[in-house]
Amino acid sequence: MIQAKHRNRLPLPQPAVVHVRRSYAESRYGQIHLWTAYPSGGGFDERLPVVCLHHAGGSGRLFAAMLRELGHDRSVYAPDLPGHGSSDAANSKVTVADIAAAVGDFVDSLRIRAVDVFGYQLGALLAAELAIARPQQIRRVMLWGAPCYSPQERASLLQAATTPGARDDGGDVIEEWQRMLQRRGANVPPAALAEELGDRLRAGSSGTRAMSAVIEYPTLERLPLVKQPALVLRLRDESWDHAPRVRAALPTGSMLDVADYGQGFLSAAPQRFASIAREFLDR
């Protein structure tokens, strides 16, 4: 009798398996290195894929902590932008539109009809450009840290732009580390900062050129051209005052305050980010 009960018992549900992989794709500037997560079903029969785009001087490693969180029910792609991480660099100065076009090459290689896009700082501007250039393919966009500089701010920032690692005594690297410590948000481990500094040094002049492209980008002229639903994340970081201007420039934008976190949000609270992303992307 006991054995019969055991035979009829339903199997316990198995936890979702998330595969995290790295690979390469082609773009107009050469190979793009990818950080990828997808559920056990491959992601193609689940939620819409999401492409995550990092900041100038960063890499797709920025999203490492949240890949498994968001990858339970969709494919997640986090490319290293050209000249960053392990991706090939452009041979000349690039604009935000140029970098977005290279990301578009990767999106085309996926051979899928639609994707959602999330971007941080430079990545936020790339998400906007992709949404403008591909209105039928980009469904929703999430933006964090999109800057809105005045002409005076642009001139000052361009003059101050430097490449850490250029001084023989390494003093500029120490200064960069101190700036990162000052900007660090709540609950961000030192290891995450060390990885970010390593990415900044690895990007070198490519990161500096990408930052110049960010500074020169006419944010308030371009954002009104984004017609897709857009969510602006407002965190306690250097973009806190910029976020309302970004939101106001988006025709179908909304804004969410995440005031408990700042710089390093994705490594400090990957589950919180995944919850926010699902609430917006799965509507």
Beta strands, then each sheet from edge to edge (+ up, - down):
strand 1: 18-27
strand 2: 30-39
strand 3: 50-53
strand 4: 76-79
strand 5: 115-120
strand 6: 138-144
strand 7: 230-236
strand 8: 253-262
sheet 1: 1+ 2- 4+ 3+ 5+ 6+ 7+ 8+
end
